[in-house]
């Protein structure tokens, strides 16, 4: 399964517990997944197409994945990729402003988009008889996107409000931004996709047009379609709608070169709206396609997945020091980060939280994991695969991402084998390799001091 790419703990108040027992965890692997069949090919203009025909329900999902994210931006023009996530809904030369949403909802469908460090994606879910509508809109956005002053000014306001609401005014809202600056300093991963409002304000209309001309090209995109359609008819439709779009220049990819970290770093983030003490311990990790990604993900699950996990039992149940605790892998195309984060109970010091996290990490490095813990993590992964690919939208998304970032769309059928090939001793090996004392970055959110009463 493509690894989790967004932090959740410090923007929520409740974690969903795992209810499996030790007896369940000891059961042998037994999941047998039905292969997901698909065909893939390139159009002459470089657009990669993946088609998964499935007649289980009269629905179709389209997913367009552009290989452009925040790491493709200039340091003085951050936020462009995310800005385009919004701007591409404004309209095109042949679609009136504000009509894309209405066309899709009026046809009984839904739509969305997202931006990350490495990608920007757009997807539609529609009744199968509306496939032409989806292809028309996506081809229009790729060839005739409308980038004018009205649309840009509208989206400037939207992005500013999103940043205020979701980042600036939310407790711990700057955590992700502070984490990126700390761990990925000196690289294109050092800023987050939301970017800087200042740079969006400073940018001229031609800069936005140049960004679209550079990255929103058929040879920088993957189109995946999954659902109830006829394969040969759909091939013709794809050629009809996307074939006329001219190929663009090859994309120059940014380099991510990290300097070696030789000493631990600790940084306090002072915010007036911090309600409870919070701390994050983060280490650099490999990119998402590295073989170590698989044992690392299993290791992180053992550390923090559910009430039986090590961190929960120690920090929440036994010591009653933390309200919430979670570990995560955040693995990207060219680098990664591993983290352990906790929100403390009122009155608990950050030093207490830091000590408890460090002790559990060191215990993992010294003793490894038990057979029951290892089997539970594998069982959880099998269950995740068994339940994750039912929706056509999920199939389309993962086919596209496996192709783009792993070079193998068929991993949708075979990646579980990579998890099951991991040995228990691999978890202790990667714990010692990545969770080093000199490589830790500690990001802390102290609670503001209460003014003395007069």
Buried (B, 14 or more C-beta within 10 A) or exposed (E): BBBEBEBEBBBEEEBEEBEBEEEEBEEEEEBEBEEBEBEBEEBEBBBBBBBBBBEEEEBBBBBBBBBBBBBBBEEEBBBBBBBBBBBBBBBBEEBEBEBBEEBBEEBEBEBEBBBBBBBBBBBBBBBBEBBEBBBBBBBBBBBEBBBBEEBBEBBBEEBBEBBEEEBBEBBBBBBBBBBBBBBBBEBBBBBBBBBBBEBBEEBEEEBBBEBBEBBBBBBBBBBBBBBBBEEEEBBEBBBEBBBEBEBBEEBEEBEBEBEEBEEBBBEEBEBEEBEBBBBBBBBBBBBBBEEBBBBBBBBBBBBBBBEBBBBBBBBBEEBEBBBBBBBBBBBBBBBBBBBBBBBBBEEBEBEBBBEBBBEBBEEBBEEBBEEBBBBBBBBBBBEBBBEBBEBBBBBBBBBBBBBBBBEEBBBBBEBBEEBEEBEBEBBBBBBEBBBBEEBBBBBBBBBEEEEEEE
